[in-house]
Amino acid sequence: MEEQKVEQKVEQKVKKKKIIITIGTRKKAVARAVIREGKGVIRINSVLIDHVQPRYVNMRIREALMIAGDLANNVNIDVIIKGGGVWGQADAARTAIANALVKWTKNEKLKNMYTDYDRTLLIADARRTEPHKPSRSTAGPRRTKQQSKR
């Protein structure tokens, strides 16, 4: 009798919790989202999403959550972002969150909703800045001397 109780306790401890890790990128920014069961807590670099500033960046990251609706209320998402600027980090975070929610729910309808709204929610934007050209490094990559007509 006692052996069965011990086996049941061991089985309960062995159960692994479901965790999914996804990546989102934009320019030089890379975001890793870790999604697990929870109560709808979203953290960006260990800060609650409500405290992310500036406000427009906060709204941009929340787009992925608003489209998902109630699906995001029963998971916790932790996002760690490195590199890039403020906007690159915001776009990388929203891509990572959207991909995490799609993988977690395995919902084709949600994937189509994201794609219809904005394709960059699921697929990273491949554009990069053009490198500067030699002998005019401060002016910019396409800057040339102004020519007069006469």
C-alpha positions in Angstrom: 0.0 0.0 0.0 2.7 2.4 0.9 4.7 1.5 -2.2 1.8 2.6 -4.4 1.7 6.0 -2.6 5.4 6.4 -3.1 5.1 5.5 -6.8 2.2 8.0 -7.3 4.3 10.8 -5.7 7.2 10.0 -8.0 5.0 10.1 -11.0 3.6 13.5 -10.0 7.1 14.9 -9.7 8.2 13.5 -13.0 5.4 15.2 -15.0 7.1 17.8 -17.2 5.4 21.1 -17.8 4.9 22.3 -21.4 7.3 25.0 -22.3 7.9 26.5 -25.8 10.7 28.9 -26.8 10.4 31.0 -29.9 12.6 33.7 -31.5 11.8 37.0 -33.2 14.2 39.3 -34.9 14.2 42.8 -36.4 17.4 44.4 -37.7 20.0 43.8 -34.9 17.4 43.0 -32.2 16.8 39.4 -31.1 13.9 38.5 -28.8 13.4 35.1 -27.2 9.9 34.3 -25.8 9.4 31.5 -23.3 5.7 30.6 -23.0 4.3 28.3 -20.3 1.0 27.7 -18.5 -0.1 30.5 -16.2 -2.4 33.4 -15.5 -1.7 35.8 -18.4 1.5 37.5 -17.0 3.7 39.0 -19.8 7.2 40.2 -18.9 9.6 42.0 -21.3 13.2 41.9 -19.9 11.8 41.0 -16.4 9.5 44.1 -16.5 5.7 43.7 -16.6 4.3 44.7 -20.0 2.2 47.5 -18.3 5.4 49.3 -17.4 7.1 49.2 -20.8 7.8 52.7 -22.1 7.3 54.6 -24.4 3.5 54.0 -24.6 3.5 53.5 -28.4 6.1 50.8 -28.1 3.9 49.1 -25.5 0.9 49.3 -27.8 3.0 47.8 -30.7 4.0 44.8 -28.6 0.4 44.3 -27.3 -0.9 44.0 -30.9 0.0 40.3 -30.9 -1.9 39.8 -27.6 -5.0 41.8 -28.6 -5.5 39.7 -31.8 -5.1 36.5 -29.8 -7.8 37.6 -27.4 -8.6 35.1 -24.6 -6.0 32.6 -25.8 -3.3 34.8 -24.1 -5.0 34.9 -20.7 -4.0 31.4 -19.7 -0.3 31.5 -20.5 2.7 33.3 -19.0 5.2 34.8 -21.5 8.7 35.9 -20.6 10.5 37.8 -23.4 14.3 38.6 -23.3 15.5 41.1 -25.9 19.1 41.9 -26.8 20.6 44.3 -29.3 19.1 46.8 -31.6 17.2 50.0 -30.9 13.8 50.7 -29.2 11.7 50.0 -32.3 13.7 47.0 -33.5 13.3 45.5 -30.0 9.6 46.1 -30.0 9.1 44.5 -33.4 11.3 41.5 -32.4 9.3 41.1 -29.2 5.9 41.1 -31.0 7.1 38.6 -33.5 8.4 36.3 -30.8 5.1 36.6 -28.8 2.9 35.9 -31.9 5.0 32.9 -32.9 4.9 31.5 -29.3 1.1 31.8 -29.2 0.6 30.1 -32.6 2.9 27.2 -31.5 1.2 26.9 -28.1 -2.3 26.8 -29.4 -1.6 25.0 -32.7 -4.5 27.1 -34.1 -4.5 27.7 -37.9 -7.2 30.3 -37.5 -5.0 32.4 -35.2 -2.1 32.1 -37.6 -4.4 33.4 -40.5 -5.6 36.3 -38.3 -2.0 37.3 -37.7 -1.1 37.0 -41.3 -4.1 39.0 -42.4 -3.4 41.8 -39.9 0.4 42.1 -40.4 2.7 39.5 -41.9 5.7 40.6 -39.9 3.9 39.3 -36.7 4.9 35.8 -37.8 7.8 36.3 -40.3 10.8 38.4 -39.5 11.4 41.5 -41.7 14.5 40.8 -43.7 15.4 44.4 -44.5 18.7 45.8 -43.2 20.4 49.1 -43.5 22.7 49.7 -46.5 26.4 49.8 -45.5 28.3 53.1 -46.0 30.6 53.3 -49.0 34.3 54.1 -48.9 35.7 57.6 -48.8 32.3 59.2 -47.7 31.6 57.2 -44.5 29.9 60.0 -42.6 27.7 61.2 -45.5 25.7 58.0 -46.1 25.7 55.2 -48.6 24.2 57.0 -51.6 25.2 60.5 -51.0 27.1 62.2 -53.9 28.3 65.7 -54.5 25.6 68.0 -55.8 25.9 68.8 -59.5 25.0 72.2 -61.1 23.3 72.2 -64.5 25.4 75.1 -65.7 
